[in-house]
């Protein structure tokens, strides 16, 4: 069987790297690279709650997402007034995914905002934003725990996300842009460290999908998420070492 565009096996992730503490001021920051895709995520802790959640004794985790103008081959216009439909969909996916990793009651009446800015887009920006978003969320929660403001019970199992798809009938993990735009079926799968699903987005772009193909793509995504979890947790463990 021929290799993929970038020489990977069908079930292989692109090279993944995390650079924690990429910015100085946020309660958590990381630059994540997954192949040529680069996402900068930061976490902000604020006592300001959404109006509809005030006085309920629990916190909130939300996300914002943006493609920087030259993260793409052609300049992407800034969304100056309000997010477009695609952006809103991605923000909501990231927010839902990250809330699955937090006990909001233990968080107390405070909000954590995770900002995900795509510096370079080559497929999988929303899934990379979930994986990197959990890293900065974890760092922000750790600060609150270490400061004695909340209990470590706030942590639920970590979350990661990865793409998979059928390209010319061939199941592939972690699609780059050139693969994604040719995919007959495109999937984004968010999972927890306990192997539970948070969200599955799967769309037949050209051909329909059989139950057997559905299972193959889920199995691929499960394999990819397990590897991402290992890399994610290794980066967080490194952050705990003295001098970091």
Residue frames relative to the residue before (quaternion, step in Angstrom):
aa qw qx qy qz dx dy dz
X 1.0000 0.0000 0.0000 0.0000 0.00 0.00 0.00
X 0.4839 -0.6807 0.4673 0.2900 3.56 -0.94 0.88
X 0.5234 -0.6196 0.4882 0.3222 3.53 -1.23 0.62
X 0.5949 -0.5689 0.4375 0.3619 3.55 -1.29 0.32
X 0.7730 -0.3653 0.2556 0.4514 3.55 -1.35 0.11
X 0.7850 0.2988 -0.1441 0.5231 3.57 0.94 -0.93
X 0.6454 -0.5868 0.3054 0.3819 3.59 1.22 0.42
X 0.5045 0.6701 -0.4191 0.3476 3.60 1.27 0.03
X 0.5299 -0.5434 0.5300 0.3783 3.49 -1.41 0.19
X 0.6748 -0.5236 0.3363 0.3968 3.58 -1.21 0.47
X 0.7699 0.3529 -0.1769 0.5015 3.60 1.04 -0.78
X 0.5229 0.6509 -0.4001 0.3779 3.60 1.21 0.43
X 0.4427 -0.6465 0.5584 0.2725 3.53 -1.20 0.70
X 0.5093 -0.5507 0.5372 0.3857 3.51 -1.32 0.19
X 0.6406 -0.5057 0.3758 0.4390 3.65 -1.16 0.34
X 0.1527 -0.8001 0.5792 0.0321 3.57 -0.90 1.03
X 0.0596 0.7845 -0.6151 0.0506 3.58 -1.00 0.88
X 0.1701 -0.7616 0.6190 0.0881 3.55 -1.15 0.77
X 0.0682 -0.7628 0.6410 0.0521 3.57 -0.99 0.87
X 0.1909 -0.8164 0.5396 0.0765 3.55 -0.15 1.34
X 0.7915 0.2805 -0.2222 0.4954 3.55 -1.20 0.56
X 0.2279 0.8223 -0.4969 0.1584 3.57 1.12 0.65
X 0.7576 0.1840 -0.1405 0.6102 3.60 1.19 -0.52
X 0.5731 -0.6734 0.3808 0.2703 3.55 -1.20 0.60
X 0.7819 0.4506 -0.1918 0.3857 3.57 0.87 -0.92
X 0.6160 0.5737 -0.3575 0.4045 3.60 1.07 -0.60
X 0.5729 -0.5906 0.4470 0.3509 3.57 -1.23 0.51
X 0.7727 -0.0255 -0.0287 0.6336 3.56 1.30 -0.19
X 0.0834 0.7979 -0.5944 0.0552 3.59 -0.96 0.80
X 0.0614 0.7838 -0.6161 0.0467 3.55 -1.16 0.66
X 0.2160 -0.6979 0.6612 0.1707 3.51 -1.23 0.63
X 0.0854 -0.7945 0.6009 0.0177 3.57 -0.66 1.14
X 0.1015 -0.7625 0.6367 0.0532 3.52 -1.03 0.92
X 0.0093 0.7634 -0.6446 0.0390 3.53 -0.94 0.97
X 0.7581 -0.1151 0.0172 0.6417 3.52 0.08 1.32
X 0.7836 -0.2679 0.2228 0.5144 3.56 -0.82 -1.01
X 0.5243 0.6116 -0.4180 0.4199 3.60 1.27 -0.06
X 0.0313 -0.7926 0.6085 -0.0240 3.57 -0.89 1.01
X 0.0085 -0.8030 0.5940 -0.0479 3.57 -0.74 1.12
X 0.1912 -0.7499 0.6241 0.1072 3.56 -0.95 0.95
X 0.0399 -0.7965 0.6032 -0.0109 3.58 -0.72 1.11
X 0.0250 -0.7757 0.6306 0.0083 3.55 -1.07 0.81
X 0.2340 -0.7586 0.5922 0.1380 3.57 -1.19 0.58
X 0.1112 -0.7770 0.6188 0.0328 3.54 -1.03 0.92
X 0.2021 -0.7605 0.6073 0.1089 3.57 -0.89 0.99
X 0.0558 0.7970 -0.5971 0.0719 3.55 -0.81 1.02
X 0.4422 -0.6808 0.5187 0.2683 3.55 -1.18 0.63
X 0.5476 0.6142 -0.3920 0.4113 3.58 1.28 -0.14
X 0.1559 -0.8132 0.5593 0.0384 3.55 -0.58 1.20
X 0.5762 -0.5336 0.4648 0.4090 3.59 -1.20 0.39
X 0.6215 -0.5862 0.3686 0.3665 3.59 -1.00 0.82
X 0.7038 0.4932 -0.2759 0.4305 3.57 0.90 -0.91
X 0.7061 0.4314 -0.2692 0.4928 3.61 1.27 -0.14
X 0.4662 0.7017 -0.4455 0.3030 3.59 1.21 -0.16
X 0.8350 0.2386 -0.1822 0.4611 3.52 -1.11 0.80
X 0.5728 0.6118 -0.3787 0.3928 3.59 1.22 0.20
X 0.4994 -0.7119 0.3945 0.2971 3.59 1.27 0.07
X 0.7101 0.3662 -0.2825 0.5309 3.58 1.16 0.42
X 0.4812 -0.6913 0.4737 0.2571 3.54 -1.26 0.48
X 0.3239 -0.7301 0.5729 0.1839 3.51 -1.36 -0.22
X 0.1197 -0.7482 0.6479 0.0774 3.54 -1.19 0.68
X 0.0491 0.7944 -0.6018 0.0670 3.55 -0.80 1.02
X 0.2496 -0.7790 0.5623 0.1213 3.57 -1.27 0.31
X 0.1202 -0.7354 0.6572 0.1131 3.50 -1.32 0.48
X 0.1446 -0.7975 0.5856 0.0103 3.54 -1.09 0.85
X 0.0936 0.7962 -0.5944 0.0634 3.56 -1.03 0.76
X 0.3265 -0.6713 0.6279 0.2203 3.49 -1.26 0.65
X 0.3518 -0.7153 0.5538 0.2404 3.60 -0.72 0.98
X 0.7003 -0.5324 0.2623 0.3966 3.59 -1.05 0.76
X 0.8130 0.1993 -0.1341 0.5304 3.64 0.78 -0.81
X 0.2844 0.7232 -0.5567 0.2937 3.53 0.98 0.92
X 0.7248 0.3738 -0.1944 0.5451 3.56 1.31 -0.38
X 0.6973 -0.4845 0.3208 0.4196 3.58 -1.27 0.37
X 0.7449 0.2062 -0.1297 0.6211 3.55 1.06 -0.81
X 0.6039 -0.5928 0.3805 0.3728 3.58 -1.01 0.75
X 0.2610 -0.7431 0.6004 0.1387 3.55 -0.96 0.99
X 0.4379 -0.7050 0.4918 0.2633 3.57 -0.74 1.03
X 0.4820 -0.6417 0.5085 0.3120 3.56 -1.07 0.72
X 0.3637 -0.7054 0.5629 0.2309 3.57 -1.07 0.74
X 0.1395 -0.8830 0.4454 0.0503 3.53 0.35 1.34
X 0.7812 0.3575 -0.1780 0.4798 3.58 0.96 -0.76
X 0.7701 -0.1700 0.1172 0.6036 3.60 0.96 -0.82
X 0.5884 -0.5992 0.4029 0.3640 3.58 -1.11 0.59
X 0.4787 -0.6398 0.5202 0.3015 3.54 -1.19 0.64
X 0.7292 -0.4550 0.2891 0.4215 3.57 -1.29 0.29
X 0.6578 0.5043 -0.3171 0.4609 3.59 0.91 -0.89
X 0.6503 0.5185 -0.3150 0.4573 3.58 0.95 -0.87
X 0.6489 0.5120 -0.3182 0.4642 3.59 0.93 -0.86
X 0.6359 0.5303 -0.3318 0.4520 3.58 0.96 -0.84
X 0.6833 0.4823 -0.2888 0.4659 3.58 0.91 -0.94
X 0.6291 0.5345 -0.3390 0.4513 3.60 0.95 -0.83
X 0.6752 0.4935 -0.3002 0.4588 3.56 0.90 -0.89
X 0.6096 0.5399 -0.3457 0.4663 3.59 1.04 -0.73
X 0.6762 0.4874 -0.3000 0.4639 3.59 0.83 -0.97
X 0.6644 0.5147 -0.3062 0.4472 3.59 0.89 -0.92
X 0.6551 0.5023 -0.3123 0.4701 3.59 0.89 -0.91
X 0.6604 0.5256 -0.3078 0.4391 3.56 0.93 -0.91
X 0.7018 0.4676 -0.2728 0.4631 3.58 0.88 -0.93
X 0.6180 0.5387 -0.3551 0.4492 3.61 1.04 -0.65
X 0.5899 0.5779 -0.3677 0.4276 3.59 1.15 -0.53
X 0.6995 0.4724 -0.2587 0.4697 3.58 1.22 -0.46
X 0.7096 0.4169 -0.2288 0.5199 3.60 1.30 0.05
X 0.3212 -0.6732 0.6243 0.2321 3.53 -1.17 0.70
X 0.3029 -0.8114 0.4725 0.1631 3.57 -0.12 1.28
X 0.5879 0.5604 -0.3713 0.4500 3.59 1.16 -0.50
X 0.6732 0.4865 -0.2861 0.4777 3.58 0.99 -0.85
X 0.5916 0.5854 -0.3644 0.4177 3.60 1.16 -0.52
X 0.3398 -0.7414 0.5106 0.2721 3.58 1.11 -0.58
X 0.6695 -0.5090 0.3510 0.4117 3.57 -1.27 0.00
X 0.4685 0.5914 -0.5233 0.3960 3.51 0.22 1.40
X 0.3218 -0.7526 0.5528 0.1564 3.53 -1.22 0.52
X 0.1486 -0.7448 0.6406 0.1133 3.56 -1.15 0.68
X 0.1463 -0.7807 0.6059 0.0445 3.54 -0.76 1.14
X 0.1392 -0.7815 0.6057 0.0539 3.56 -0.77 1.07
X 0.1479 -0.7894 0.5939 0.0477 3.56 -0.65 1.18
X 0.0885 -0.7927 0.6032 0.0044 3.56 -0.80 1.07
X 0.0061 -0.8060 0.5897 -0.0496 3.57 -0.45 1.24
X 0.2946 -0.7652 0.5522 0.1510 3.55 -0.66 1.16
X 0.2463 -0.7810 0.5623 0.1147 3.56 -0.60 1.20
X 0.7812 -0.0202 0.0313 0.6232 3.56 1.14 -0.71
X 0.1853 -0.8127 0.5492 0.0596 3.55 -0.76 1.09
X 0.1514 0.7591 -0.6229 0.1136 3.54 -0.83 1.06
X 0.7504 -0.3452 0.1827 0.5332 3.55 0.93 0.96
X 0.8283 0.2560 -0.1828 0.4636 3.55 -1.19 0.66
X 0.2975 0.7830 -0.5122 0.1900 3.61 1.06 0.51
X 0.6665 0.4952 -0.3274 0.4510 3.60 0.97 -0.73
X 0.6677 0.4871 -0.3142 0.4671 3.59 0.97 -0.76
X 0.6260 0.5138 -0.3370 0.4802 3.60 1.02 -0.72
X 0.6311 0.5400 -0.3319 0.4472 3.59 1.05 -0.74
X 0.6276 0.5130 -0.3372 0.4788 3.60 1.06 -0.67
X 0.6866 0.4891 -0.2903 0.4528 3.59 0.81 -1.00
X 0.6994 0.4346 -0.2640 0.5024 3.59 0.91 -0.90
X 0.6024 0.5762 -0.3506 0.4268 3.56 1.09 -0.70
X 0.6375 0.5115 -0.3398 0.4653 3.57 1.02 -0.73
X 0.6003 0.5670 -0.3684 0.4271 3.60 1.01 -0.72
X 0.7270 0.4183 -0.2655 0.4755 3.61 0.76 -0.96
X 0.5838 0.5543 -0.3682 0.4651 3.58 1.12 -0.57
X 0.6566 0.5130 -0.3007 0.4639 3.56 0.95 -0.90
X 0.6484 0.5134 -0.3176 0.4639 3.58 0.98 -0.83
X 0.6604 0.5024 -0.3079 0.4656 3.59 0.97 -0.83
X 0.6495 0.5055 -0.3121 0.4746 3.58 0.98 -0.84
X 0.6254 0.5462 -0.3324 0.4473 3.57 1.00 -0.82
X 0.6318 0.5284 -0.3333 0.4589 3.59 1.00 -0.77
X 0.6648 0.5029 -0.3007 0.4633 3.56 0.95 -0.89
X 0.6410 0.5119 -0.3180 0.4754 3.58 1.01 -0.80
X 0.6860 0.4911 -0.2885 0.4527 3.60 0.85 -0.96
X 0.6682 0.4813 -0.2911 0.4869 3.57 1.18 -0.56
X 0.4959 -0.6869 0.4054 0.3434 3.58 1.29 -0.02
X 0.4637 0.7064 -0.4314 0.3161 3.60 1.22 0.27
X 0.7880 0.0847 -0.0406 0.6085 3.57 1.16 -0.58
X 0.5272 -0.6215 0.4826 0.3207 3.54 -1.33 0.27
X 0.5876 -0.5733 0.4425 0.3610 3.56 -1.22 0.49
X 0.4903 0.6555 -0.4275 0.3836 3.59 1.28 -0.13
X 0.4969 0.6743 -0.4168 0.3532 3.58 1.27 -0.26
X 0.6481 0.5440 -0.3157 0.4293 3.57 1.16 -0.62
X 0.0923 -0.7206 0.6843 0.0626 3.50 -1.09 0.90
X 0.7255 -0.4203 0.2699 0.4734 3.64 -1.18 0.15
X 0.5790 -0.6156 0.4317 0.3153 3.52 -1.10 0.85
X 0.2451 -0.7572 0.5846 0.1576 3.55 -1.27 0.43
X 0.0343 -0.7497 0.6601 0.0309 3.53 -1.26 0.61
X 0.1326 -0.7837 0.5994 0.0945 3.57 -1.26 0.23
X 0.0014 -0.7895 0.6132 -0.0259 3.55 -1.15 0.66
X 0.3961 -0.6963 0.5440 0.2498 3.54 -1.25 0.45
X 0.0084 -0.7456 0.6653 0.0367 3.51 -1.36 0.36
X 0.0575 0.8249 -0.5608 0.0411 3.56 -1.15 0.35
X 0.4191 -0.6475 0.5686 0.2860 3.51 -1.40 0.15
X 0.0161 -0.7830 0.6207 -0.0366 3.55 -0.67 1.14
X 0.8092 -0.0957 -0.0061 0.5797 3.57 -0.41 1.25
X 0.7085 -0.4713 0.2395 0.4675 3.55 1.05 0.86
X 0.6054 0.5691 -0.3318 0.4466 3.58 1.31 -0.01
X 0.3353 -0.7578 0.5182 0.2116 3.65 -0.61 1.04
X 0.0173 -0.8121 0.5804 -0.0578 3.56 -0.72 1.13
X 0.3414 -0.7259 0.5661 0.1900 3.54 -1.16 0.72
X 0.8682 0.1038 -0.0615 0.4812 3.55 -1.24 0.67
X 0.0427 -0.8579 0.5120 -0.0090 3.56 0.53 1.23
X 0.3173 -0.6788 0.6215 0.2284 3.54 -1.10 0.75
X 0.7362 -0.4479 0.2633 0.4337 3.58 -1.24 0.26
X 0.6718 0.5059 -0.3139 0.4407 3.60 0.85 -0.91
X 0.6490 0.4766 -0.3145 0.5028 3.59 1.13 -0.58
X 0.6496 0.5526 -0.3167 0.4151 3.55 0.92 -0.94
X 0.7003 0.4754 -0.2868 0.4487 3.58 0.88 -0.88
X 0.6939 0.4301 -0.2762 0.5072 3.61 1.25 -0.26
X 0.4700 0.7238 -0.4202 0.2803 3.58 1.27 -0.17
X 0.3934 -0.6839 0.5665 0.2380 3.54 -1.10 0.81
X 0.7698 0.0864 -0.0383 0.6312 3.56 1.17 -0.69
X 0.1096 -0.7919 0.6006 0.0157 3.55 -0.90 1.00
X 0.0178 -0.8134 0.5807 -0.0290 3.59 -0.82 0.98
X 0.0821 -0.7354 0.6691 0.0689 3.54 -1.24 0.69
X 0.0517 -0.8294 0.5546 -0.0426 3.56 -0.60 1.16
X 0.1391 -0.7782 0.6111 0.0402 3.57 -0.77 1.16
X 0.0029 0.8137 -0.5790 0.0514 3.57 -0.80 1.04
X 0.4212 -0.6762 0.5428 0.2660 3.55 -1.31 0.41
X 0.6649 -0.5010 0.3833 0.3999 3.52 -1.34 0.23
X 0.6642 0.4664 -0.2991 0.5019 3.59 1.26 -0.31
X 0.5514 -0.6663 0.3603 0.3495 3.56 1.29 0.47
X 0.4644 0.6321 -0.4775 0.3960 3.57 1.12 0.67
X 0.4430 -0.6811 0.5160 0.2714 3.55 -1.18 0.58
X 0.2605 -0.7314 0.6103 0.1574 3.54 -1.08 0.84
X 0.7883 -0.1374 0.1246 0.5866 3.55 0.91 -0.91
X 0.0941 -0.7546 0.6470 0.0564 3.53 -1.19 0.73
X 0.0419 -0.7586 0.6502 0.0062 3.55 -0.78 1.08
X 0.1444 0.7952 -0.5729 0.1364 3.59 -0.50 1.13
X 0.0010 0.8238 -0.5618 0.0754 3.55 -0.63 1.16
X 0.3187 -0.7091 0.5967 0.1989 3.55 -1.02 0.87
X 0.2371 -0.8051 0.5321 0.1117 3.56 -0.41 1.24
X 0.8109 0.1285 -0.0500 0.5686 3.56 1.02 -0.79
X 0.7892 0.1937 -0.0793 0.5774 3.54 0.69 -1.15
X 0.5054 -0.6205 0.4950 0.3383 3.56 -1.21 0.46
X 0.4262 -0.7162 0.5185 0.1913 3.53 -1.33 0.41
X 0.3095 -0.7431 0.5620 0.1902 3.58 -0.88 0.93
X 0.6559 -0.4916 0.3891 0.4204 3.56 -1.29 0.29
X 0.6439 0.5257 -0.3224 0.4528 3.59 0.99 -0.82
X 0.6647 0.4853 -0.3049 0.4793 3.60 0.95 -0.82
X 0.5920 0.5657 -0.3492 0.4556 3.57 1.09 -0.74
X 0.6761 0.4898 -0.2874 0.4695 3.58 0.90 -0.95
X 0.6299 0.5349 -0.3383 0.4502 3.59 0.98 -0.83
X 0.6790 0.4830 -0.2964 0.4668 3.60 0.90 -0.87
X 0.6342 0.5134 -0.3341 0.4719 3.60 1.02 -0.71
X 0.6424 0.5155 -0.3227 0.4662 3.58 0.99 -0.79
X 0.6284 0.5222 -0.3279 0.4743 3.59 1.02 -0.79
X 0.6747 0.4966 -0.2927 0.4610 3.57 0.90 -0.96
X 0.6228 0.5336 -0.3421 0.4588 3.58 1.02 -0.75
X 0.6441 0.5119 -0.3161 0.4723 3.58 0.97 -0.85
X 0.6819 0.4924 -0.2903 0.4564 3.58 0.89 -0.91
X 0.6602 0.5067 -0.3100 0.4596 3.58 0.97 -0.81
X 0.6181 0.5331 -0.3523 0.4578 3.60 1.03 -0.65
X 0.6666 0.4849 -0.3023 0.4787 3.57 0.99 -0.80
X 0.6396 0.5162 -0.3225 0.4695 3.59 1.00 -0.78
X 0.6208 0.5392 -0.3356 0.4596 3.57 1.03 -0.77
X 0.6395 0.5233 -0.3268 0.4587 3.58 0.95 -0.86
X 0.6917 0.4724 -0.2762 0.4713 3.59 0.88 -0.93
X 0.6332 0.5398 -0.3153 0.4564 3.56 1.03 -0.84
X 0.7109 0.4556 -0.2610 0.4679 3.57 0.82 -1.01
X 0.5973 0.5465 -0.3592 0.4643 3.61 1.13 -0.59
X 0.6460 0.5099 -0.3164 0.4718 3.59 1.02 -0.79
X 0.6711 0.4883 -0.3011 0.4696 3.59 0.95 -0.82
X 0.6253 0.5279 -0.3341 0.4677 3.57 1.06 -0.71
X 0.6268 0.5419 -0.3292 0.4528 3.57 1.02 -0.81
X 0.6366 0.5475 -0.3185 0.4401 3.57 1.08 -0.75
X 0.6510 0.5298 -0.3113 0.4457 3.59 1.20 -0.47
X 0.5253 0.6622 -0.4108 0.3418 3.60 1.22 -0.33
X 0.6256 -0.5500 0.3864 0.3961 3.63 -1.10 0.62
X 0.7835 0.3249 -0.2486 0.4676 3.52 -1.07 0.80
X 0.6253 0.5253 -0.3488 0.4598 3.58 1.27 -0.13
